[in-house]
Amino acid sequence: MRNKLTTPIAILLIVSAGLACSMFRRKPALTWRLTLEVESPAGAREAAMKQTIAVLEDRLNALGISNFEVKPEGDSASGRILVSLPSVADPERIKRIITDGGKLELTHVISPPSPVPVQTYASKEEAIAALKSNGTIPTNRQVLPYSERSEPSDGQGAKSMKWVVVESPAIVDGSELRTAAAMPSGGAFDEYQIAFTLKQSGASRFGAWTAANINEYIGVVLNGQVKSIAFIKGQIFDQGEISGRFTKQSAQDLALILKSGSLPAPLKIVEERTDK
């Protein structure tokens, strides 16, 4: 009878001890430190720093880093942020994700409509000359680089840089993004793309534009570079995709960056050190 009573108690003590150990497990030490600088005008620097810190925290949380600290270094006038992290397996990847602008735009590409091929230019100067604006770019236009890729038998995809003219402002931008996820593209080279959906306000605006612009070309712009161009076959509301022959890892990283929001200003690493 005594054994039947004491056995459950012993098990309970063992389980409790295991829980206590897990509760007091130490977080990894913060030994890797990055000093970042927000490249923003002085008048807007304080607001830009607050927004940047919030975006960086979202990105690091999404990466699953268990312990980190993001805080201003000095006063807001310096524009500097200190990021303290534990040792990680791939520091270069973390740095790329931290500093990526994450700016997404869906914009009208100025071109004769489909089935005429999209209008591209061999150089930026040629694109500007096509605007017939005495060498200046009107406020309602932008000239942006566009990376085309061939499909050689080795599957590596050699880049061919062209230029396109797009309308400004964008139809919708990344602030209207609801979800983003890496998905296999279904191509022959194990490539990935990013599928995304828009919030209701962005979907309504996008739906109205696409309905009124059948056969017009639209570009997906990331950080000022056109990644893909397609023509409008029919009205589209809240779904789209970003193609560009991404690897699985790069597509997952880009989806993470887009979901965490864009940086308000360029961000650069000015110092990196590891505590001994």
N, C-alpha and C positions, 0 to 999 in steps of 0.2 A: 504493500500500500504506500509506503514511504517513497519508493522509487517512482511511482506514478505521479506523485505530487511534486517531487523535486525536479524531474526531467524538464517539464515546461519552463520552470523558473530558470534553469541553467541555460536553455535555449534563448530565453528572453534576455538574459544578461549578455550573452554573446552578441545577439542582434543589436542591443543597446550600445555595446562597446564599439561595434562596427559603425553605427550611426554617428557616435561621438567622434570617431577618427575622421570620418568624411566631413563632418561639420568644421573641424579645426584644421583641415588640410590647407597648407599654405598656397597662396597664389604665386605664380612665377614672378621672379624679381624683375623689376623694370631696369634693364641694363643697356638698352639701345635707345639713343636719343637723337631726334631729328629736329633741327631748328628750321622753320619754314618762314618765308616772307611773302606777305600778301601784297601784290603789286596793284594797289588801288590809290586813287587820288586822296590827298590828305583829308579833305572834307568828308569823304565817305568811308574812311579807313576803319573807324570804330565799328560801324554797322557791318562792314564787310568782314571784319575779324570775327564778330559774333556769329554771323551766318556760316563762315568757313569752319569754325569750331564745331557747330552743330552738324554740318555735313560730314566732317571727318569722323565724328563720333558715330554717326549712322553707318559709315563705311566700315569702320573697324569692328563695330558690333556685328554687321552682316558677314564679315570675314570670320567670325567666331573666335576672335582673339579674347582670351579670358580676362586679361588684366591690361589696362592702358590708362594713360592720362594725357589729356589735351588741354592746354591752358596758354593764355597770353604770356609772352616773355617780355618783361618790362612793361612800359606803358603802351597805350594804344597807338601813340604816334609812331612807334617803331615799326608797326605792322608785322611784328614777329610772333610766331606761335611755337611753343615747345611741345613736341609729341614724344612721350616716353612709353616704350614698349618692351616686352620681354624678348628674348632671343627667338627668332622665327626661322623656319626652314628655307624660305625663299625671300630674302629681304628686297631684292630688286623688284619682284612682283608687288610687294607691299608699297614700295615707293611709287611705282607707276600708278597704282590705284589711288593712293593719297593725292597725287598731284594732277591727275587727269581732270580736265575742265568739266567733262560730263554734260556739255551743252548740246542738246538735241533740238533740231528744227525740221519741220516739214514745210517745204517752200516750193512755189511755182517756178519751174524752169522755163525761161523765155526761149521759145522755139516754135517753129511751125508745128502744128499738131500731128499726131500719128494718123496715117501710116508713114509719113515722112520721118526718117531717122532723127533723133534728138540732135539739136544744133550744138556742136562743140567747137572749140577753137584750139589751135596749136600752142598759143601763148596768151598770157594775160594781156599783153599789149594789143594783140589782135582782137580779143574780146572787147576791150575798152573802145577800140576804133569802131567796132560794129554798133556801138551805142550812138555814134554820131553826135557826141557831146563835147567836142573840142578837147578830148583827152581827159575829161573829168568823168567821174561816176555819179550819176544822179542819185539823190537821196532814196529814191524808190527802187534802186537796183543795187545788186552786189555782183562782183566778179569773183568766182570761187574755183579752187582747184577740184578736179574730178579724176580719180584714179580708175582707169579702165584696166581690165586684165584679160590677157589672151588665155587660150586653153591648150598649151603644148602637151605632148603625150606624157611627159614626166609628171604632170599635174601640179607643178610648182606655181604656175600663174605669174608670168612676168608682168610687171606694172607698166602702164603707159599713161603718163600724166597729160591730161587735157584741161581745158578751162570752160566753164559755162557761166551764163548770165542768169541770175535768179532774181525774183521779185522780193522786195523788202517793204514792210516786215513780213515775217513768216506767217503761214496760215495758222499753224499752232506750234507751240514749243514744248520743251520738256516739263514745264510747270504743269502741263495738262496730262502728264503721264500717270496712269493708274497702275499698270503692271508691266513687267518686262521679264522675259525668260529665254534662255538659250535653247534652241531646238535644232535637231539635225535638218539640213537643207534638202536631203534626198538626192544629192548629186553623187557623182561617181568617185569623189575624192575625199569622202568622210569629212565634209565641210559642215559648218554650223552657221545659223543665222539667229537674230534676236527677234522674237515675236513680242509685240507690245499692244496694249490696249489703252484707250484714252478715258479720262474722266468725262462726265456727262456734258459739261460746258464745252470742252474741246471737241467731243464727238459731234455735238450739234453744229459747231462752226465748221468742222471738217466735212460733215455730211452736206451742208449747204454749198460749200465750195466745190466739192467733187461732183455734185449733181449739176452744177452750172458750168462745169469745165470738162465734159466728156472728151476724151482723146487728147487732152492737154497733158504735158509732162510735169511730174512732180519729183522733187529730189529729197532724199533723206540726208540731212547735213549734221555732221558730228564735229564739234569744235572747229567750225569754219571750213570743213572739207566735205564735199559731196561724196557720200559713200555708195549710194545707189540711186538710179533713176528709173522710173516706170511711167507708163501712160495710164490715164484713168479710163478703165473699161466701163465702169458703172459707179453709181453712188456708193461711197464708203463712209461708214460712221465712226466706229471706235476701234478698229483693228488695223494693224499694219505690220510690216517686218523690215528689218535692216539686213540686207545681204552684203557680202563682201568677202566671202571665202574665209570666214573665221575658223580657227581651231576651237575645239570644245572649251579649252581653258580661257581663251581670249573672249569667246562669246559669253561665258559665264561671268567673267570679270566685267565686261561692258554692261551686262544686264544689272549687275550689282551696283555699278557706278550710276547708271541711269535711275535706278529705283531710289538711290540715296539723295538724288538731286544734284544740280550743277553748282559749281563753285561760283561765287559772285565776281571774282577777279582772278587773274592768273596767280598761280602759287608755285614758288620755287624753293628747292632745298638749298640753304646757304651753309649749313654745317651738319655733319654727322659724326657721332662719337659713340663708343662703347665703353661702359664702365668696367674696370678690371676688378 
